[in-house]
Amino acid sequence: MSTVQNKVGTETKPFTFTVERGKISEFVSAIGDSNPLYTDSEFAKEKGYRDVPIPPTFPTVIDMWGGADFETLIALLEVNPLKVLHGEQSYDYKKTICAGDVISAVMKVVDQKEKRGMKLFTLETIYKDEASETVLLATSVVIER
């Protein structure tokens, strides 16, 4: 196991991502969700949305296309990439995110502990809209075995 200094408070570089209808459509197609809410803007508007909303786990796309890549995260945490596991993921939506929204985010290490010989890093990503209002809080755990 690597000897890692305490990383609590360490942040990634801020990033920005424009939510596109095409990316939402690709995502729901990949997960097999045929709900027209995620592909038909007129249907979404009839249901009270500004535009096509993102599905619940879409922030993964925001992170993959806009956030820190795996190598950057591994370097930031100073862990062995061959021993890394994704432990858990949760999303706390504060506002609906729709196609056309420009989202800014930063990921921060908010906890680090060792348990049964493994290092567990709790990461929190705060996503904000163009008005700088928090729209989403994501929490994940990265484990180094």
Order of alpha helices (4+ residues) and beta strands (2+ residues): beta-alpha-alpha-alpha-alpha-beta-beta-beta-beta
